[in-house]
Amino acid sequence: MKTLKIAVSSTDGVNINMHFGSSTHFLIFEINDKIAEFLELRENPTKHINEHKDRWNGALELLKDCQIIFCSKIGDIPKSILEKNGIKVVISKNTLKEALKEYMFS
């Protein structure tokens, strides 16, 4: 398995429980040889936005080095934007541990 960077939308670091558009931060993990390692917490700036696309573009810039994002919900337009930029979207309401295990061993 090649090395992957995964962004996770979580309020507590345990559960995948944030809507992509409401995420104030993302937990960044690296998966290598089926082992997940926490790298960093990335704050998603809560600047004033004129349109929703400003929020999506900001998150895209923040996550541009990630290949996958785990979130509990996401709208069709931001999902499409992420996928067009090579970021796979995984919608899950599991714990982070279970979602990573499912993804890595599926």
N, C-alpha and C positions, 0 to 999 in steps of 0.2 A: 504494500500500500504506500502510495506517495504521501509526502507531508501535506497536510491540509490545515488551514486556519479557519476556525469556526467562531462566529459571533453569536452570543446567546443573549436573548432579551429576558432578563430576570430581575425581580425586585430584591430577592434574598440570596441569590447564588445557589439555591437548592432546587427551586421549581421554575419551569418555563411558564411564566405567568404574566408577561407583558405583551400588549399589542405593539407591533412594530412602530406605528406612528406615534405612540405615546412613550416610547422608550427614552428615558433620560440618560441611560448609559447602556453599554454592552460589555459583557464579559468575553474576553478573547482567549480562546484555547488553541493549542496546536496539537494535532493528532499525527503521530508518527509510529509506525509499527503497532497500530492498534492500542497505543497508550496516549491518553489525553493529558496534556499538561497546561495548567493555567498560566497565561502569559501576562495579562494586564486587564485593567478596567479602563474603558474608554468612555469619557463623558460625552454625551450628545448635547451640544450647546442648545440652550432653550432661548435662542434669540427670537426677536419679533419676526414673524413671517408674514408676508403679504398674501401668499397663496400656499396651499398644501404642497405643491411641487417644490417649493423652497425647502421645506422640511425633508422631503424625500431626497433631494439632491444633496443636502447637507449630510444625511445619513449615508448616502452612497459614497461620498467623498471620504467619510470617516471609516467606512468598511471596505474600501476598494481593494485592499490586499487580502480579503477573506474570500473563501470559495463557497462557504455555506453560512446561512443564518438560521438559527432556531428561534421561533417566536410563537406565541399562543394564537395570534390572529394577525392578518395583514390584508389590506385592501387589494383589489385586482390591479389597480394602476401601479402602486409602488412595487408589487410583486413582479409585474411585467418589466418595470424599469430595472430592478435588481437582476432578473434573469437575463435580460438583454445585455447586461454588463458582466455576465458570467458568474453571478452569485446565485447558487441554488437556495431556494427557500424551503425550509422544513417546518411545517406547522405541527406543533405538539403541545399537549397540556400535561405531559409527564414530568417527573422530576428530571433534572438535568442529567443525573447519573443514568437513569433508565433510557432517556432519549439518545444519549451518546452511545450507550451499549447497543441499542437497537440499530442505530446508524452504522456503527463500526462493524457489527457482526451480521449485518443483513446481506 
